[in-house]
């Protein structure tokens, strides 16, 4: 009986840790929320000067090109499936299936994209700094 009680108490002590969000996950979620509200500001302020994004079509864009691409985007709706956020020292790698809708403020129709995404960040203080990203077009099911 004592073993059952001790095992149950240990399980209750460990259970909250199994569902706790890691620091990297919290920082990633905060970055996504900032990006959704003002994508151009997020990219301008939170990407390194040598940031590179490889698009799903194979196009390689630097930070200046991405900022120019988002100059008329008012907000972006982003959601992830199968999201995995991993931390290695001060490096964070986020991977998952990303669904994104860009909303433009100049009358351009909304742009919807679906990619398998990989983003690499560095933790600096209480935020993530974007180092690089890659989008891959998922195969049809």
C-alpha positions in Angstrom: 0.0 0.0 0.0 2.9 2.4 0.8 4.3 1.7 -2.6 1.1 2.7 -4.3 0.8 5.9 -2.3 4.4 6.9 -3.0 4.1 6.1 -6.7 0.9 8.2 -6.9 2.5 11.1 -5.1 5.6 10.9 -7.4 3.3 10.8 -10.4 1.4 14.0 -9.2 4.7 15.7 -8.6 6.1 15.0 -12.1 2.8 15.3 -14.1 2.8 19.2 -14.2 6.3 19.1 -15.7 5.2 16.9 -18.5 2.7 19.6 -19.7 4.8 22.7 -18.8 5.8 24.9 -21.7 9.5 25.2 -22.0 11.2 28.6 -22.1 12.0 28.1 -25.8 8.3 27.3 -26.6 7.2 30.4 -24.7 9.7 32.6 -26.6 8.7 31.1 -29.9 5.0 31.7 -29.2 5.7 35.3 -28.2 7.7 35.8 -31.4 4.8 34.4 -33.5 2.3 36.7 -31.8 4.5 39.7 -32.5 5.0 38.6 -36.1 1.2 38.2 -36.6 0.5 41.7 -35.3 3.2 43.5 -37.3 5.3 41.3 -39.6 7.5 44.0 -41.1 8.4 45.4 -37.6 9.1 41.9 -36.3 11.4 41.1 -39.2 13.1 44.5 -39.1 13.8 44.3 -35.4 14.2 40.6 -34.7 16.1 39.2 -37.7 19.9 39.5 -37.9 21.3 41.6 -40.8 22.5 38.4 -42.5 19.1 36.6 -42.1 18.3 34.3 -45.0 15.0 32.6 -45.9 14.9 29.8 -48.5 11.4 29.8 -49.9 9.3 26.8 -51.0 10.1 27.6 -54.6 13.9 27.7 -53.9 14.2 31.5 -53.9 16.7 32.8 -51.4 15.8 36.1 -49.8 17.8 38.2 -47.4 16.4 40.5 -44.7 16.1 43.6 -46.9 14.2 41.6 -49.5 11.8 40.1 -46.9 11.2 43.5 -45.3 10.4 44.9 -48.8 8.0 42.0 -49.4 6.1 42.7 -46.2 5.9 46.5 -46.5 2.2 46.4 -47.5 1.2 43.5 -45.2 -0.9 44.6 -42.3 -0.9 41.4 -40.4 -0.4 37.6 -40.8 -2.5 34.8 -39.4 -0.2 31.8 -38.7 -0.9 28.4 -37.3 1.3 25.3 -36.9 0.6 21.6 -36.9 3.2 19.1 -35.6 5.2 22.0 -34.1 8.4 21.0 -32.4 10.5 23.6 -30.6 13.9 22.4 -29.5 16.6 24.3 -27.6 20.4 23.6 -27.9 22.3 26.0 -25.7 21.1 29.4 -26.8 20.0 28.2 -30.2 16.3 27.3 -30.8 15.0 25.4 -33.8 11.3 25.3 -34.6 9.9 22.9 -37.2 6.3 22.2 -38.2 3.6 22.4 -40.8 2.8 26.1 -41.2 -0.4 27.6 -42.5 -0.1 31.3 -43.1 -2.4 34.0 -44.5 -1.0 37.4 -45.3 -3.5 40.3 -45.1 -2.5 43.4 -47.2 -3.4 47.0 -46.6 -3.2 48.1 -50.2 -6.0 46.1 -51.7 -3.9 43.1 -52.8 -5.8 39.9 -52.3 -4.9 37.8 -49.2 -2.1 35.3 -49.9 -2.4 31.8 -48.3 0.6 29.6 -48.0 1.2 26.1 -46.6 4.8 25.0 -45.9 6.8 22.6 -43.9 8.9 25.2 -42.1 12.2 25.3 -40.2 13.3 28.4 -38.3 16.5 28.9 -36.4 16.8 31.5 -33.6 19.2 32.7 -31.0 18.0 33.5 -27.5 19.1 37.0 -26.6 17.8 38.2 -23.3 14.0 37.6 -23.2 13.4 37.2 -26.9 14.3 35.3 -30.0 16.5 36.7 -32.8 15.8 35.1 -36.2 18.9 33.6 -37.9 17.4 31.7 -40.8 14.4 30.0 -42.2 13.4 27.4 -44.8 10.1 26.6 -46.4 9.4 23.3 -48.2 6.2 22.7 -50.2 4.6 19.7 -48.7 3.7 16.8 -51.0 0.1 16.2 -51.6 -1.6 13.5 -49.6 
